[in-house]
Amino acid sequence: MTGDDVLDLDVDGYRVERLGPADAAVVQRLYERCSDYHQLEEGIPTRPGAAAHLLAALPPGREAADKYVLGVRAPGGELVGVMDLIRDCPDRNEWWLGLLMLDPDVRGSGLGGRLYRAVEQAVRSGGATSIYLGVLEQNPSAERFWRSHGFQELRRQPYTAASGHQSRVIVMRHRLA
């Protein structure tokens, strides 16, 4: 999968599209509506510029072409979700899912699961063998969500957020092949 294929997703009327630096303001507004997550991750409310950081941040050794920040737009066009994916990370044909964040108004509707399954199918059809992610230990509902989608714990490790807030993350993997 080239990543551009992901742009063709439509999940129950929600359009998935690739985002870029020009979308920072609309992503920031979503981030501010999702301040509960930022409080968990960083120990503080959503920081100004957090969306710009998401759109630009890359793991060591990766290039911008490897990163896919996908916006999820409701049928009316409002941005209600964002996903951050890195291809060939940690290894070839493996993907790292850095974030799946949904507006509080659509959480619990099943949209997150449907979005994940659509992206999983897209990367699988492109030859992906695994998807990895990290879940904050202090977010047990997210851990349950990912386990229900086939992810298994690999390890727990320290995590330091951009704010300096320290916690632990559960690194998980879902084998696709």
C-alpha positions as CSV (number, residue, x, y, z in Angstrom):
1,M,0.0,0.0,0.0
2,T,1.3,3.4,-0.9
3,G,-0.6,5.3,1.7
4,D,-2.4,7.2,-1.0
5,D,-4.7,4.2,-1.2
6,V,-5.8,5.0,2.4
7,L,-7.2,8.3,1.1
8,D,-9.9,6.4,-0.8
9,L,-11.5,5.1,2.4
10,D,-15.1,5.9,3.2
11,V,-16.4,4.4,6.4
12,D,-20.1,4.6,6.8
13,G,-20.2,8.1,5.3
14,Y,-17.1,9.3,7.2
15,R,-14.4,10.3,4.7
16,V,-10.7,9.5,5.5
17,E,-8.2,11.9,3.9
18,R,-4.5,12.6,4.2
19,L,-3.7,15.8,6.1
20,G,-0.7,18.0,5.9
21,P,0.8,21.1,7.5
22,A,-1.9,23.3,6.0
23,D,-4.5,21.4,8.2
24,A,-2.8,22.3,11.5
25,A,-5.5,24.8,12.6
26,V,-8.4,22.3,12.1
27,V,-6.5,19.5,13.7
28,Q,-5.6,21.8,16.7
29,R,-9.4,22.5,17.2
30,L,-10.0,18.7,17.3
31,Y,-7.1,18.3,19.7
32,E,-8.7,20.9,22.0
33,R,-12.0,19.1,22.0
34,C,-10.0,15.9,23.0
35,S,-8.3,17.6,25.9
36,D,-9.0,14.6,28.1
37,Y,-6.4,12.6,26.1
38,H,-3.8,15.3,26.3
39,Q,-4.3,15.4,30.1
40,L,-3.7,11.7,30.2
41,E,-0.6,11.8,27.9
42,E,1.0,15.0,28.9
43,G,-0.4,15.8,32.4
44,I,-1.6,19.2,31.1
45,P,-4.3,20.5,28.7
46,T,-3.7,20.6,25.0
47,R,-0.7,22.7,24.2
48,P,-0.8,25.4,21.5
49,G,1.0,23.9,18.5
50,A,0.3,20.3,19.4
51,A,-1.3,19.6,16.0
52,A,1.6,21.1,14.1
53,H,3.9,18.8,16.1
54,L,1.8,15.8,15.2
55,L,1.8,16.7,11.5
56,A,5.6,17.1,11.4
57,A,7.0,14.7,14.0
58,L,8.9,11.6,12.6
59,P,10.5,8.7,14.3
60,P,14.3,8.5,13.9
61,G,15.4,7.4,10.4
62,R,12.0,8.1,8.8
63,E,11.1,10.5,6.1
64,A,8.0,12.6,5.6
65,A,6.9,10.2,2.8
66,D,6.7,7.4,5.4
67,K,4.1,9.3,7.5
68,Y,0.4,9.4,7.0
69,V,-1.7,11.7,9.1
70,L,-5.3,10.8,8.2
71,G,-8.3,13.0,9.0
72,V,-11.7,11.6,9.6
73,R,-14.5,13.8,8.4
74,A,-18.1,13.4,9.3
75,P,-20.7,13.5,6.5
76,G,-21.1,17.2,7.1
77,G,-17.4,17.8,6.6
78,E,-16.4,18.4,10.3
79,L,-13.0,16.8,11.3
80,V,-14.0,14.3,14.0
81,G,-10.9,12.1,14.1
82,V,-7.3,11.8,13.3
83,M,-5.0,8.8,12.8
84,D,-1.2,8.9,12.6
85,L,0.5,6.0,10.7
86,I,4.2,5.3,9.8
87,R,4.9,2.8,7.1
88,D,7.8,0.3,7.3
89,C,8.1,1.0,11.0
90,P,9.6,-0.7,12.9
91,D,10.5,-2.9,9.8
92,R,9.6,-3.3,6.2
93,N,5.9,-4.2,5.7
94,E,5.1,-3.2,9.3
95,W,3.1,-0.1,10.3
96,W,3.2,1.9,13.4
97,L,-0.2,3.4,14.5
98,G,0.9,6.4,16.5
99,L,-2.6,7.8,17.3
100,L,-6.3,7.2,16.8
101,M,-8.1,10.1,18.3
102,L,-11.9,10.7,18.0
103,D,-14.0,13.7,19.0
104,P,-15.8,12.9,22.3
105,D,-19.1,13.3,20.5
106,V,-18.4,10.2,18.3
107,R,-16.6,8.0,20.8
108,G,-18.5,4.9,21.8
109,S,-20.4,4.8,18.5
110,G,-18.3,2.0,17.0
111,L,-16.7,4.4,14.6
112,G,-13.2,3.8,16.0
113,G,-13.4,0.1,15.4
114,R,-14.8,0.5,11.9
115,L,-12.0,3.0,11.0
116,Y,-9.3,0.7,12.4
117,R,-10.7,-2.3,10.5
118,A,-10.8,-0.3,7.2
119,V,-7.2,0.9,7.7
120,E,-6.1,-2.6,8.7
121,Q,-7.6,-4.0,5.5
122,A,-6.0,-1.3,3.4
123,V,-2.5,-1.9,4.8
124,R,-3.0,-5.7,4.7
125,S,-3.9,-5.6,1.1
126,G,-0.7,-3.7,0.5
127,G,1.4,-6.4,2.0
128,A,1.6,-5.3,5.7
129,T,2.4,-8.1,8.1
130,S,1.9,-6.3,11.4
131,I,0.6,-3.1,13.0
132,Y,2.3,-1.8,16.2
133,L,1.1,0.8,18.6
134,G,1.6,2.1,22.1
135,V,-1.1,2.5,24.7
136,L,-0.6,4.6,27.9
137,E,-1.0,2.4,31.0
138,Q,-3.3,5.1,32.4
139,N,-5.7,4.6,29.6
140,P,-7.3,1.1,30.3
141,S,-10.3,1.7,28.0
142,A,-7.9,2.2,25.0
143,E,-6.0,-1.0,26.1
144,R,-9.3,-2.9,26.1
145,F,-10.2,-1.4,22.7
146,W,-6.9,-2.5,21.1
147,R,-7.0,-6.0,22.6
148,S,-10.5,-6.4,21.2
149,H,-9.0,-5.8,17.8
150,G,-6.4,-8.5,18.0
151,F,-3.4,-6.5,19.5
152,Q,-1.2,-8.3,22.0
153,E,1.1,-6.8,24.5
154,L,4.8,-7.1,23.7
155,R,6.3,-5.0,26.6
156,R,5.9,-2.1,28.9
157,Q,8.3,0.8,28.8
158,P,8.8,4.3,30.2
159,Y,7.4,7.1,28.2
160,T,8.1,10.9,28.4
161,A,5.7,13.2,26.7
162,A,6.7,16.4,25.0
163,S,5.6,18.3,28.1
164,G,8.0,16.2,30.2
165,H,5.2,14.2,31.9
166,Q,6.4,10.7,32.6
167,S,4.3,7.5,32.4
168,R,4.5,4.0,31.0
169,V,3.4,2.8,27.6
170,I,2.2,-0.7,26.6
171,V,3.7,-1.6,23.2
172,M,1.3,-3.9,21.3
173,R,1.3,-5.7,18.0
174,H,-1.4,-7.2,15.8
175,R,0.0,-9.8,13.4
176,L,-1.8,-9.6,10.1
177,A,-0.1,-12.4,8.3
